[in-house]
Amino acid sequence: MAFADVLPSINATLNGTSAVLLFVGWRAIRTRHIPVHRFAMQAAFVTSAIFLVCYLTRFYLTGAHHFPGSGWLKVMYLAILFSHMALAIVTVPLVLRTLYLARASRFAEHRKIARFTFPVWMYVSVTGVIVYVMLYHLV
């Protein structure tokens, strides 16, 4: 099995790990466990950054992949894929700004933007796994 063949599974695992870490970080801040929150969010950032490198590598090596299904399943796949892609683009500056504000101890501003960043980042992480399952295992 070639390296490019395992990258989709690695990418899905990284997306899923990011989602779990985001949830842990969200839960930790809700219960005022600041060190756990900080660790989980930084780990989610690192995991997402590794995902981006792996995804770009996979895309470079194998190009775009087309969904083999048809009908309503293809429509659903494309709706999820396009929303995932659009929000993934938005996620990058949101995450960078949110992390910057936290590292600069500008917590009031951090809280305001994190209310938008968290659900968008979570959606992108979860739909990344859904796209993988639909593309490689559903049809």
Secondary structure, DSSP 8 states (H G I E B T S, - for coil): --HHHHHHHHHHHHHHHHHHHHHHHHHHHHTT-HHHHHHHHHHHHHHHHHHHHHHHHHHHHH--------HHHHHHHHHHHHHHHHHHHHHHHHHHHHHHHHHTT-HHHHHHHHHHHHHHHHHHHHHHHHHHHIIIII-
